[in-house]
Amino acid sequence: MSEWLDLSIRVVQSVHMSHSATLQNLDDPEKAVEALLAGFNLWGGERLRLLRRVADRVQVIPNAEDAFERVRLRSIGTENQILDEEGGLLPDVKLAKLLGVSSRQTIHNYRERGQVLAVPRGGRNFGYPAWQVHRGALLPGFPDILKTLRKNKTSPLGCVLFFLTPADALGDKRPLDLLRQGKTDDVHLHAERYGYIGS
């Protein structure tokens, strides 16, 4: 696995360097990364975990629309798999019940203020990851960490990926698990770094 990780980093870095001036044509880099993953017979969650590890070690221009991130988020089966984890997505009414608030309008207000994570589900509909609630309240430090991710232009799906994926910088633990333990500082620092590769 270590050999594959080093090879992946070299390939992704070379792809990125060859397009770093404009990054306008992303088709070829995407195909190159997809072919590499398929060649190693990596799919679903295994693909997601490995790409996250590689992404942690790849230097990327801030705010660039990077082909590597797009492939990582669009890997076959990955999006639905990660959105279904830890209780999946809830409608606003169910999230309101979990948080003990009086109405769905309160959830809409939270969403507008960036206090909760909402994933667009077509039209004006949103799904709310159930895992952002812990013991009847939002996870410790969650709104501040979410604010940091959004400041660095991390997409809603990228935010979900951030919280649910183990990271080398966190001792191969998920940010979600550390927040459940009240360990917010390390997760916040990781969120600041993640902003340079999440989009």
C-alpha positions as semicolon CSV with decimal commas, in nm:
position;residue;x (nm);y (nm);z (nm)
1;M;0,000;0,000;0,000
2;S;0,288;0,238;0,076
3;E;0,429;0,183;-0,275
4;W;0,087;0,259;-0,427
5;L;0,054;0,572;-0,213
6;D;0,390;0,710;-0,325
7;L;0,315;0,626;-0,688
8;S;-0,025;0,795;-0,664
9;I;0,126;1,111;-0,521
10;R;0,383;1,130;-0,802
11;V;0,118;1,077;-1,069
12;V;-0,125;1,332;-0,922
13;Q;0,152;1,587;-0,871
14;S;0,270;1,548;-1,229
15;V;-0,086;1,580;-1,360
16;H;-0,139;1,890;-1,147
17;M;0,191;2,051;-1,249
18;S;0,120;2,001;-1,617
19;H;-0,207;2,193;-1,578
20;S;-0,119;2,431;-1,296
21;A;-0,111;2,739;-1,517
22;T;-0,481;2,736;-1,605
23;L;-0,644;2,408;-1,497
24;Q;-0,905;2,479;-1,764
25;N;-0,912;2,140;-1,934
26;L;-0,976;1,883;-1,661
27;D;-1,088;1,592;-1,878
28;D;-0,748;1,431;-1,931
29;P;-0,631;1,457;-1,567
30;E;-0,958;1,304;-1,448
31;K;-0,922;1,015;-1,690
32;A;-0,562;0,962;-1,583
33;V;-0,651;0,941;-1,214
34;E;-0,957;0,722;-1,281
35;A;-0,748;0,483;-1,493
36;L;-0,485;0,462;-1,222
37;L;-0,744;0,376;-0,958
38;A;-0,912;0,119;-1,180
39;G;-0,573;-0,034;-1,259
40;F;-0,524;-0,102;-0,889
41;N;-0,879;-0,237;-0,865
42;L;-0,984;0,019;-0,603
43;W;-1,353;0,106;-0,572
44;G;-1,604;0,253;-0,331
45;G;-1,493;0,315;0,025
46;E;-1,144;0,175;-0,032
47;R;-1,093;0,423;-0,317
48;L;-1,226;0,707;-0,105
49;R;-0,999;0,637;0,191
50;L;-0,690;0,608;-0,025
51;L;-0,760;0,925;-0,220
52;R;-0,815;1,115;0,102
53;R;-0,471;1,003;0,226
54;V;-0,309;1,106;-0,101
55;A;-0,490;1,440;-0,097
56;D;-0,352;1,517;0,247
57;R;0,001;1,498;0,105
58;V;-0,043;1,670;-0,231
59;Q;0,038;2,041;-0,260
60;V;-0,241;2,219;-0,447
61;I;-0,286;2,585;-0,539
62;P;-0,544;2,740;-0,301
63;N;-0,895;2,769;-0,450
64;A;-0,798;2,583;-0,769
65;E;-1,067;2,366;-0,924
66;D;-0,857;2,056;-0,898
67;A;-0,922;1,745;-1,103
68;F;-0,801;1,524;-0,822
69;E;-1,069;1,650;-0,582
70;R;-1,339;1,609;-0,845
71;V;-1,241;1,249;-0,911
72;R;-1,228;1,183;-0,539
73;L;-1,581;1,308;-0,483
74;R;-1,729;1,148;-0,795
75;S;-1,578;0,802;-0,764
76;I;-1,828;0,534;-0,858
77;G;-2,064;0,468;-0,570
78;T;-1,874;0,693;-0,332
79;E;-2,114;0,986;-0,312
80;N;-2,419;0,783;-0,214
81;Q;-2,213;0,564;0,015
82;I;-2,073;0,853;0,215
83;L;-2,406;1,037;0,233
84;D;-2,568;0,722;0,377
85;E;-2,313;0,682;0,656
86;E;-2,383;0,753;1,022
87;G;-2,760;0,785;0,989
88;G;-2,770;0,937;0,641
89;L;-2,949;1,257;0,544
90;L;-3,255;1,384;0,729
91;P;-3,530;1,626;0,625
92;D;-3,547;1,955;0,816
93;V;-3,838;1,836;1,032
94;K;-3,644;1,537;1,166
95;L;-3,333;1,745;1,228
96;A;-3,545;1,994;1,422
97;K;-3,676;1,709;1,637
98;L;-3,325;1,579;1,707
99;L;-3,211;1,925;1,812
100;G;-3,524;1,989;2,015
101;V;-3,617;2,307;1,829
102;S;-3,972;2,414;1,765
103;S;-3,997;2,435;1,388
104;R;-3,840;2,362;1,053
105;Q;-3,804;2,740;1,004
106;T;-3,544;2,735;1,281
107;I;-3,345;2,480;1,080
108;H;-3,376;2,699;0,770
109;N;-3,240;2,991;0,974
110;Y;-2,952;2,777;1,097
111;R;-2,876;2,680;0,738
112;E;-2,881;3,042;0,619
113;R;-2,641;3,139;0,897
114;G;-2,410;2,848;0,817
115;Q;-2,459;2,677;1,154
116;V;-2,570;2,341;1,013
117;L;-2,451;2,138;0,719
118;A;-2,708;2,104;0,441
119;V;-2,657;1,900;0,125
120;P;-2,855;2,012;-0,185
121;R;-3,082;1,735;-0,307
122;G;-3,234;1,893;-0,618
123;G;-3,443;2,206;-0,655
124;R;-3,475;2,383;-0,323
125;N;-3,454;2,064;-0,120
126;F;-3,181;1,989;0,130
127;G;-3,075;1,689;0,334
128;Y;-2,912;1,730;0,674
129;P;-2,654;1,473;0,788
130;A;-2,784;1,310;1,106
131;W;-2,435;1,278;1,252
132;Q;-2,395;1,655;1,304
133;V;-2,622;1,612;1,608
134;H;-2,466;1,464;1,922
135;R;-2,660;1,418;2,246
136;G;-2,939;1,652;2,142
137;A;-2,714;1,936;2,022
138;L;-2,477;2,016;1,738
139;L;-2,136;1,852;1,767
140;P;-1,890;2,046;1,986
141;G;-1,722;2,314;1,775
142;F;-1,921;2,215;1,466
143;P;-2,043;2,561;1,350
144;D;-1,692;2,712;1,375
145;I;-1,532;2,425;1,185
146;L;-1,804;2,441;0,922
147;K;-1,740;2,814;0,887
148;T;-1,370;2,748;0,827
149;L;-1,445;2,488;0,560
150;R;-1,688;2,720;0,384
151;K;-1,446;3,012;0,402
152;N;-1,207;2,797;0,202
153;K;-1,484;2,718;-0,049
154;T;-1,533;2,353;0,042
155;S;-1,851;2,217;-0,118
156;P;-2,126;2,056;0,094
157;L;-2,018;1,713;-0,027
158;G;-1,658;1,804;0,047
159;C;-1,764;1,897;0,401
160;V;-1,932;1,559;0,448
161;L;-1,618;1,393;0,320
162;F;-1,405;1,595;0,561
163;F;-1,598;1,486;0,871
164;L;-1,637;1,119;0,778
165;T;-1,293;1,033;0,642
166;P;-0,992;0,928;0,853
167;A;-0,697;1,164;0,814
168;D;-0,326;1,108;0,868
169;A;-0,307;1,448;1,039
170;L;-0,552;1,321;1,302
171;G;-0,380;0,992;1,372
172;D;-0,591;0,813;1,110
173;K;-0,910;0,910;1,295
174;R;-1,220;1,077;1,157
175;P;-1,292;1,439;1,250
176;L;-1,643;1,325;1,346
177;D;-1,512;1,084;1,610
178;L;-1,280;1,346;1,760
179;L;-1,561;1,600;1,782
180;R;-1,777;1,346;1,962
181;Q;-1,497;1,326;2,216
182;G;-1,485;1,705;2,245
183;K;-1,143;1,731;2,076
184;T;-1,218;2,040;1,868
185;D;-0,878;2,210;1,839
186;D;-0,710;1,942;1,626
187;V;-1,013;1,917;1,400
188;H;-1,023;2,293;1,352
189;L;-0,656;2,301;1,251
190;H;-0,718;2,016;1,009
191;A;-1,014;2,208;0,862
192;E;-0,790;2,505;0,791
193;R;-0,547;2,285;0,598
194;Y;-0,825;2,094;0,427
195;G;-0,953;2,413;0,270
196;Y;-0,659;2,409;0,032
197;I;-0,762;2,076;-0,120
198;G;-1,139;2,067;-0,072
199;S;-1,353;2,245;-0,329
